[in-house]
Amino acid sequence: MTVARLGKVFDPREHALLDGCREFAQSPQTLALDDGLRVYFSTRAPDAAGGKYRSHVSFAEFEDDLTTIRRVARHQVLPLGTLGAFDEHGIFPINVLNVGSEIWGYTTGWNRRVSVSVDTAIGLVVSRDGGETFLRHHGDGPVLGPSLLEPFLVGDAFVLRVGDLFHMWYIFGQRWVRETTDSPPDRVYKIAHAVSEDGQTWVKNDGVAIIPDVLGADECQALPSVVAYNGLYHMVFCYRDVHGFRNDPARAYRLGYAVSKDLITWTRQDSVLDMKDAPGAWDADMKCYPHFCVFDGTLYLFYNGNGFGREGFGLAKIDL
């Protein structure tokens, strides 16, 4: 695999987004257009109560060179959830795909807790105006959430339709742990798989992680993205240490890679996705929230850099 980095292609600080959203363009997720590419992402606005953020869905459209920005959404793409709902305090990320004449979006809704910082679940929203706006499919609840062996932090859904089945890769929380007795709790989560005949009712292997750890049992895995290319299925994701990841680049998110022939058994090959670091660059300390897409027959990688995508997302061309 050869990775040609094309640099940062979107910086939210250079564009007028929703009111109050000045930073962050997290988890770029693509939708092919007739004459370009739309990239959905989550941006943030300070909470009216102060001290915290709420994540909102937005998008940018690119010409077919994938670096020239044609348009940026300045309207509300998807409202946050209602009082007490699973997505009341933020939506991050959203994964989109064409289903008939509609565009479906699988969201991760965030809601704040008291003993720990947050919990999450996966929602389904639908667009009937070409992806300009989305509405909740049936109601205010999630389509996939906590269960007996996946008790919290279900999210980061990526959905691929293969034949008559919808396949979903997502993350689930295994536990919360503290570095010291006085430290705030940090979360441990893994990648899992589910299938559905209708994209709404999902069958999963409850509590089964499908990607082996390389950092030990407390490795945290996030944002799986899967694409069919050159006769194989390719997954990109990000992973990190459970503690110290916010301030120590050695413990921060980095990119992982796995390959499969059948969508079930995955062979992890992180070293194949070789992205050399440039000291001081926008992505030198962190690479996170990746997304594979095939555009005009070429495999591309969108991803966030330092600060969890505070300064936008970049692009790389992949040659297999």
C-alpha positions in Angstrom: 0.0 0.0 0.0 1.3 3.4 -1.0 -0.2 6.5 0.7 0.0 9.9 -1.0 -1.0 12.5 1.5 -2.8 15.5 -0.2 -2.9 17.6 3.0 -5.6 19.2 4.9 -8.6 19.9 2.6 -11.1 21.5 5.0 -10.6 23.9 8.0 -13.9 24.9 9.8 -12.3 28.1 11.0 -12.2 29.4 7.4 -16.0 29.0 6.8 -19.3 30.2 8.1 -21.1 27.2 9.5 -24.1 27.0 11.8 -24.4 29.8 14.4 -21.9 29.3 17.1 -19.9 26.5 15.3 -16.4 27.8 14.7 -14.2 24.8 15.3 -14.1 21.0 14.7 -15.0 19.1 11.5 -14.9 15.6 12.9 -15.4 12.2 11.3 -15.7 13.1 7.6 -18.1 10.7 5.8 -18.7 10.8 2.1 -21.7 10.8 -0.3 -20.9 10.6 -4.0 -22.7 13.3 -6.2 -23.1 13.4 -10.0 -20.3 15.9 -10.3 -18.3 15.8 -7.0 -18.3 14.6 -3.5 -20.2 15.7 -0.4 -18.5 15.2 3.0 -20.6 15.2 6.1 -18.9 16.0 9.4 -19.7 17.0 13.0 -18.9 20.5 14.2 -19.3 22.0 17.6 -20.9 24.9 19.3 -20.6 26.0 22.9 -23.4 24.9 25.1 -25.7 27.8 26.2 -25.0 26.7 29.8 -21.3 27.1 29.2 -18.3 24.9 29.8 -19.3 22.1 27.3 -20.0 21.7 23.6 -22.8 20.2 21.5 -22.0 18.4 18.2 -24.0 19.3 15.1 -24.1 17.7 11.6 -22.8 19.8 8.7 -21.3 19.1 5.3 -19.0 20.5 2.6 -19.1 19.7 -1.1 -16.0 19.3 -3.2 -15.3 19.4 -7.0 -14.1 16.1 -8.5 -10.5 16.9 -7.7 -11.6 16.4 -4.0 -9.6 19.4 -2.9 -11.6 22.4 -4.3 -14.5 23.3 -2.0 -17.6 24.2 -3.9 -20.1 24.7 -1.1 -20.4 24.5 2.6 -23.8 24.0 4.4 -24.9 27.0 6.5 -28.3 25.5 7.5 -29.4 23.0 10.1 -28.9 19.6 8.5 -30.3 17.6 11.5 -31.7 19.0 14.7 -30.5 17.6 18.0 -32.7 15.3 20.0 -35.4 16.3 22.3 -35.2 16.8 26.1 -33.9 13.5 27.6 -33.4 11.8 24.3 -30.2 9.7 23.5 -29.0 12.4 21.2 -29.9 15.5 23.2 -26.4 16.7 23.7 -24.8 16.0 20.3 -24.6 13.9 17.1 -21.2 12.6 16.2 -20.7 11.0 13.7 -23.2 10.5 10.9 -22.7 7.8 8.3 -24.8 8.1 5.1 -25.8 5.8 2.2 -28.3 5.7 -0.6 -31.3 3.4 0.0 -33.7 3.6 -3.0 -34.8 7.2 -3.5 -33.8 8.2 0.1 -30.5 8.8 1.8 -30.3 7.2 5.2 -28.0 8.4 8.0 -26.8 6.4 10.9 -26.0 8.7 13.8 -24.3 8.5 17.1 -26.2 10.4 19.7 -24.6 11.7 22.9 -26.2 12.3 26.2 -24.5 13.4 29.4 -24.4 11.4 32.6 -23.4 12.1 36.2 -21.1 9.3 37.3 -19.4 9.2 33.9 -19.2 11.8 31.2 -21.5 10.5 28.5 -23.4 7.5 27.0 -24.2 6.9 23.4 -26.5 5.0 21.0 -27.1 4.7 17.3 -30.0 6.4 15.6 -31.5 6.3 12.1 -32.4 9.4 10.2 -33.7 9.8 6.6 -33.4 12.5 3.9 -35.9 12.9 1.1 -34.3 16.1 -0.3 -31.0 14.7 -1.5 -29.2 14.8 1.8 -29.7 18.6 2.4 -31.7 17.8 5.6 -32.5 14.7 7.7 -35.4 13.7 9.9 -35.7 11.0 12.5 -37.1 7.8 10.9 -39.9 6.7 13.3 -39.3 8.4 16.6 -36.9 9.8 19.1 -35.2 6.5 20.1 -32.2 4.6 18.8 -32.1 1.6 16.5 -29.1 0.1 18.4 -28.2 0.8 22.0 -26.9 -0.8 25.2 -27.7 -4.5 25.8 -26.7 -7.2 28.2 -23.1 -7.7 27.1 -22.7 -4.2 25.5 -23.9 -2.1 28.4 -23.0 1.4 27.2 -21.3 3.5 24.6 -22.8 1.9 21.5 -21.9 4.1 18.5 -19.7 5.0 15.5 -21.9 3.0 13.1 -20.7 2.4 9.5 -23.2 0.6 7.3 -22.5 -1.1 4.0 -25.2 -2.8 1.9 -24.0 -6.1 0.3 -26.5 -8.1 -1.7 -29.7 -8.3 0.4 -28.1 -7.6 3.7 -27.1 -4.4 5.6 -23.8 -4.9 7.4 -23.0 -2.5 10.3 -19.6 -2.1 12.1 -19.8 -0.2 15.3 -18.2 0.2 18.7 -19.4 -0.8 22.1 -18.1 0.1 25.5 -16.7 -2.7 27.7 -16.0 -0.8 30.8 -15.0 2.5 32.4 -11.6 2.6 34.2 -9.6 5.1 36.3 -5.9 5.7 35.9 -5.8 6.6 39.6 -8.4 6.6 42.3 -8.7 10.4 41.9 -8.8 10.4 38.1 -12.0 10.9 36.1 -13.1 7.6 34.4 -11.9 6.8 30.9 -13.8 4.4 28.6 -12.7 1.2 26.8 -14.5 0.3 23.6 -14.1 -2.2 20.8 -15.3 -2.8 17.2 -18.2 -5.2 16.6 -20.4 -6.3 13.7 -24.2 -6.6 13.1 -26.5 -7.5 10.2 -30.0 -6.5 9.1 -32.4 -7.3 6.4 -34.1 -3.9 6.5 -31.5 -1.6 7.9 -33.5 -1.0 11.0 -33.7 -4.2 13.1 -30.2 -5.5 13.8 -28.8 -8.9 14.8 -25.4 -8.9 16.5 -23.1 -11.1 18.4 -23.5 -9.4 21.7 -20.2 -8.4 23.2 -17.9 -10.0 20.6 -15.0 -7.8 19.5 -13.9 -8.6 15.9 -10.5 -6.7 15.8 -7.6 -8.1 17.9 -5.8 -5.7 20.3 -2.2 -4.6 19.9 -2.0 -2.3 22.9 -3.5 -4.8 25.4 -7.0 -5.3 26.8 -7.5 -1.6 27.4 -7.0 -0.6 23.8 -9.7 1.7 22.6 -10.9 1.3 19.0 -13.2 3.7 17.1 -14.7 4.8 13.8 -14.5 1.7 11.6 -15.0 2.3 7.9 -15.2 -0.5 5.3 -15.0 -0.5 1.5 -14.8 -3.2 -1.2 -11.8 -2.7 -3.4 -9.7 -4.9 -5.7 -11.5 -8.1 -4.6 -11.2 -7.6 -0.9 -12.9 -5.7 2.0 -10.7 -3.1 3.6 -11.3 -1.6 7.1 -9.7 1.6 8.5 -10.3 2.6 12.1 -8.5 4.5 14.8 -7.2 3.3 18.2 -5.5 4.6 21.3 -4.4 4.0 24.8 -7.1 4.3 27.4 -5.3 6.9 29.5 -3.2 10.0 28.7 -4.4 10.2 25.1 -5.5 13.8 25.2 -2.0 15.2 26.0 0.5 12.6 25.1 1.0 12.0 21.4 2.5 8.6 22.1 -0.9 7.5 23.6 -3.1 9.4 21.1 -5.2 8.1 18.3 -3.5 6.5 15.4 -4.8 4.7 12.3 -5.4 0.9 12.2 -6.1 -1.2 9.1 -7.6 -4.7 8.6 -8.5 -6.8 5.6 -11.2 -9.5 5.0 -12.5 -11.8 2.3 -15.9 -12.4 3.8 -16.8 -9.4 6.0 -16.6 -11.7 9.1 -12.9 -12.6 9.7 -10.5 -9.7 9.7 -6.7 -9.7 9.6 -5.2 -6.7 11.3 -2.3 -5.1 9.3 -1.7 -1.7 10.8 1.8 -1.4 9.4 0.5 -1.6 5.8 -1.2 1.8 6.2 2.1 3.7 6.4 1.7 7.4 7.0 5.0 9.1 7.8 4.8 11.9 10.4 6.0 15.4 9.6 7.0 17.1 12.8 4.8 20.2 13.5 2.2 19.2 10.9 -1.5 19.5 11.4 -1.7 15.7 11.9 1.7 15.0 13.5 0.4 14.3 17.0 -2.8 12.5 16.2 -4.6 10.7 13.3 -8.2 9.8 14.0 -11.8 9.3 12.8 -10.9 7.9 9.3 -13.1 7.1 6.4 -12.4 5.0 3.3 -14.2 5.9 0.0 -13.8 4.9 -3.6 -14.2 7.8 -6.0 -13.7 7.5 -9.8 -12.2 4.0 -9.2 -9.5 5.3 -6.8 -9.4 4.6 -3.1 -9.2 7.6 -0.8 -8.8 8.2 2.9 -10.3 11.1 4.8 -9.2 11.6 8.4 -8.8 14.1 11.2 -5.6 15.2 12.8 -4.4 16.9 16.0 -6.9 17.9 18.6 -9.6 15.4 17.5 -10.4 17.3 14.3 -10.5 20.8 15.9 -8.8 22.2 12.8 -10.5 20.1 10.1 -9.8 17.1 8.0 -7.3 15.9 5.4 -7.2 13.5 2.5 -4.8 10.8 1.2 -4.8 8.8 -2.0 -4.3 5.1 -1.5 -2.6 2.9 -4.1 -3.0 -0.9 -3.5 
